[in-house]
Amino acid sequence: MALPIPVSHQARLSYLALSSAYRSLSTTSSVQASSTFHRSDFTSQPFSGTYEPGQPTSGPLGGAALFGVPRLTPKALKQHLDQFVIGQERAKRVLSVAIYNHYQRIQELQRRDDEEDELVQQQARRDIGQRHPVEEEFPGQETSGDRNEILRRQARGSSPIVDFNPLSIEKSNVMLLGPSGVGKTLMAKTLARVLEVPFSMSDCTPFTQAGYIGEDADVCVQRLLVASNYDVARAERGIICLDEVDKIATARVSHGKDVSGEGVQQALLKIIEGTTLQIHAKQERGGAGGGGRPSSSGGNFGNGSGFGGGGGMGNTSSGAASGGKSETFNIRTDNILFIFTGAFIGLHKLILDRVSRGSIGFGQPIRANNADPHQTTLSESDSPLFKKYLPFFTSNSDGTSSAGYNALDLVEPGDLQKYGMIPELVGRIPITTALAALDEEALVRVLTEPRNSLMRQYEQLFQLSGVELRCTSPALREMAKSALGMGTGARGLRTVLERLLGDAMFEAPGSSIKFVLVTEAVAQKKQAPIYFARGQQHKFHAMMAAEEESWQRRARKDDTNSTAGSEDVQSFEQYREKARGAGTV
């Protein structure tokens, strides 16, 4: 049996030290062989890497769009307008494109604001990662990044000034022209119900120059602020509709000062172009709390739209809103879209004086001096005039109406200046479109086709009392003829219906009357509306069917006669040739 060799204590410690040193060297060499790194990569870094969520996506989705498909398009807006407004195809196209472009501008501004905030946050994270410990112990020290930037600027020397601001898309205000009752206000109100931005409508009639009795021009912006529930960021990207803008035309007075004409136009110049307004909003009586923000009396359009986020472009400087003091809101109007509407009675005469030919000589058109000032429709013989000035003209007619051309489609800025609008205001409204007057066919469609048509309204009104109301086709034609003679457009239809159904609305509720029929004779005011009791339902439908059948026979007969006499006389030469053929000459 071998005896163990005695080892001293110092030899044992030396062996353990050498073994530990060998293991550390072997481990370090294996780690360096498996991975490559430098110690300088982790010098003065509290973390090993950074992740920026705003960086471009890598992989198969790297080329995907960031904004996606727009929910609102010009075609979608026009389709919505088609459900409420009859005809006016060109005006609906222009207004839909203007609204869509306003949405695009808003989304682009929101994207730029978000991008700028993200860049600021990224720079803040990088500054934290690159901060030297000396800066934490001794605040106020100049950073190495700032010193390097100063050295680079000194090395470059004097360089040209470079503007790094992104491309800005300016707004394009819109003006709608047309006689009364053609749908100017209805189009604006219809879009207001579906827009995701605040919308307000103001009448220009009570506007006066600052310091005089009446409303100031900036009241329209205050109404927009109310519609946005006093959210300045959303109000700065809303839409304002100024109705009856033709009422502020310059008045040709020989004495006094025009405080409601040119003075109002000059006040609107900076508002529609872009400025900062101070709006003072007083607290309402009985409001909740003493120091809260005034409650909104207007509709809050566009909840959750995403366009009026917290990072708005404007600021709100509110004073001590306790007691009865008011708040002051600073609102920028650079991105507020303005829509102007007006009848501009007599403007078509100025247009025709500019573009029409003289009436002297053979074959020249003759214009009547006592023409209706509300009638702006021209005949088919003026089609060469439109082809000359508007070669790519899109008519307001949708194919079902026989209306002619509208003289207001040829309007130019010079015509508006002759009417009384100052050049500065006209130049700030680049888009101008006209609405045509409604003919008999269009008025019949207004009665029946829109979602909130007048016939549906009155049928629902009678149905609330348990009475069924029906109107025959010839009766609708007679109503349209009566409204057309009033000269008030589609508004005359309600006047006609109120006159015809006034007695029925008085007699039917609470009586044995269950059916009310309006025939052609009733529409011609030759007899009162026909009433039927509960058990006379079959008689009610039979009379209505007989009236419709008689109307269809007359319509077919009229179509046959019009086809036979389609060769109408268009000139004196045609009349002479036709008379010679008949043997009368």
Buried (B, 14 or more C-beta within 10 A) or exposed (E): EEEEEEEEEEEEEEEEEEEEEEEEEEEEEEEEEEEEEEEEEEEEEEEEEEEEEEEEEEEEEEEEEEEEEEEBBBEBBBEBBBEBBBBBBBBBBBBBBBBBBBBEBBBBBBEEBEEEEEEEEBEEEEEEEEBEEEBEEEEEEEBEEEEEEEEEEEEEEEEEEEEEEEEEEEBBBBBBBBBBBBBBBBBBBBBBEBBBBBBBBBBBBBBBBEEEEBBBBBBBBBBBBBBBBBBBBBBBBBBBBBBBBBBBBBEEEEEEEBBBBBBBBBBBBBBBBBBEBEBEBEBEEEEEEEEEBBBBEBBEBBEEBEBBEEEBBBEBEEEEBEEEBBBBBBBBBBBBBBBBBBBBBEBBBBBBEEBBEEEEEEEEEEEEEEEEBBEBBBEEEBEEBBEEEEEEEEBBBBEEBEBBBBBBBBBBBEBBBBBBBBEEBBEBBEBBBBBBBBBBBBBBBBBBBBEEBBBBEBBEEBEEEEBBBBBBBBBBBBBBBBBBEEBBBBEBBBEBBEEBBEEBBEBBEEEEBBBBBBBBBBBBEEEEBBBBEEEBEEBBBEBBEEBEEBBEEEEEEEEEEEEEEEEEEEEEEEEEEEEEEEEEE
